[in-house]
Amino acid sequence: MLATVTSGALQGIDAVPVQIEVNSGETGELRFVLVGLPDAAVKESQDRVLSALSNSGFKIPQTRTTINLAPGDIRKEGPLYDLPIAIGILASTRQIAPEATEDYIIAGELSLSGKTSPIKGAIALALLAKKQKKKGILLPPHSADEASLVQDIPVYPIPSLDHAVRFLSNRLAIPALPSTASPFAQPPPDNLKVDFSEVKGQYALRRAVEVSVAGGHNLLMIGPPGSGKSMIAQRIATIMPPPTLTEFLEILAIHSAAGITLSQENRHFQRPFRSPHHTISDVGLLGGGSIPGPGEVSLAHNGVLFMDELPEFKRSALEVLRQPLEDAFVTISRSAGKITLPASIMLVAAMNPCPCGYLGDSNHECRCTPHQIQRYRSRLSGPLLDRIDIHIDAPALTINELRSSTTTEASTSIRERIIAARKFQFDRAQIHNARMSHKQIRAHCTISKSQADLLQQAMEQLSLSARAYDRILKVARTIADLDQSSSILDNHLMEAIQYRTLDRKLFY
């Protein structure tokens, strides 16, 4: 007796349909045969499913049973097939009507007692159910929380195998989760928040950060230890506009595929802030592995990727950033397949001016030789620096600044200006300034002849590249947007130019 249950397989952050076909009542030796390119975790599901069936009060097939995960050319991995396999066995042995499962996508891990456990990729599975016009999707409660944010597809939280069977048999009413009840729809609690009002001094750096966030520009902070670079970077997320639902679903899909949403501390409506250690590998940063998956660049999508001590990262790891910074996506090719992941990030980097950190500091003597300084700076290539729009000095704070009791501007008021500037951008071009194409730059970043002459002079004196030329124009456009100006003025262009001087001053 054949029964079919629909589930899905993750490919990157997307899901493709998988049909679990269960045929029981076959002649031959009593055993279960699992085919369809399963990995070790899927093969182990047979033992979990049989114990879950027995402990939930259902009968185990007493004949040879074949379970096929179709299509056979897609590798199936993870424990998400436990629940659909169990439902398929019950349908093939007529302990549940086979037609009861036709209108749903089902996924979930089973414990030996029959209770369900959360799985990766719930967002992708919900989007698949919506695309296939299913009546709904059955998921473990924690996974259902995130999937419920997908509009126009009912998501049913299933705490156990017994609940799933009674729901499919119309013996138990389980209401679909409203998206507003999801913890992922709630902002983080106040005790998790930091604020820009806690930052002492550094007014030029704060201004550069505001410009950077307003246009989505990449930022490099250069200064001695203890100047507040990391402190300011950790507060950048507090001045970013809240994500739209579409942006947050993209964020959640990536984090769900990586298993990050399974932890309680990541269950909030917010933009990501990722801060990898400088010992991270190329694969950890870009993504990949034997089964390609998202790396830190994709996990920071629609948010901030903070790289502290930038020159301490491996040269190869830094160079893999060049393509995603330019194109806003990552393509990973492995023997197991090829995937493309979104990577629209705001890169925030921090570094010392020299190995000891005190070059140019009037309060400390630099102990580095010219050769050490040159070798330290040469770890960052010119092409990578060209992709960082804003370079800003972060000088050491004076004792008076540290002792000052004056409260600086709070994140809330800075965020209001940034939201207004971004609205100005989207009303004009429906895109962040940092993502404007060459055609859009020519259309929206026009400057006068005198301004063009000024920019040409700066380009020649600083030996800047053609890429830097476009980035200066985009930053100037952002500064004008913060002033709600329809045109780029001289002071806007001058400020944008000064944000490009440090890369040549320090690195060449």
Disulfide bonds with the S-S distance in Angstrom:
none
